[in-house]
């Protein structure tokens, strides 16, 4: 009799137990849905950050490519010919163990220099180093490939980042004039960003690229 009453008691509780189990099941699904939603949010955020990083890298790559493209557009005007000049690959600071045959010796401002076809050298403990053309140096002839450019009433001759003016039968190195336009950049010119946009820096002089007759030219400027 007692066992029958116990069974009846248990059966009476079954609906309540089913309701409780159902509620727990629904709650667990709700929690799982919340977890999935949270994971989805984090995954979308991670993908957005990844896209942002990739876009930033792409922008940097495009800027670098533009700078390289502008740098090499100097070949549009006699580029191949100028590239073959002796001074075209002479970078200031480069060291050599021997001077080229045919160089001449100069004294500029009390300091000794050696000169050959647009390149100036000074001695150092390990040999010789290419240096920036010193203003005041006087050479017997213009470097090969020198290009004439007029600013006002003056005519300058440009080669390898150095500017020369006629002095009797010789040519003197002068400081770079502001506002002169040249067709090639000095060897080793570095692209930089300025308040006036992209520019190139060489020997303390800024060169601004512009288009002229469909070609890229460079104008010296003080920034």
Buried (B, 14 or more C-beta within 10 A) or exposed (E): EEEEEEEEEEEEEEEEEEEEEEEEEEEEEEEEEEEEEEEEEEEEEEEEEEEEEEEEEEEEEEEEEEBEEBBEBBBBBEBEEBEEBBBBBBEBEBEBEEBEEEBEEBEBEEEEBBBBBBBBBBEEEEEBBBBBBBBEBBBEEBBBBBBEBEBEEEEBBBBBBBBBEEEEEEBBBBEBBEEBBBBBBBBBBEBEEEEEEBBBBBBEBBBBBEEEEEEBBBBBBEE
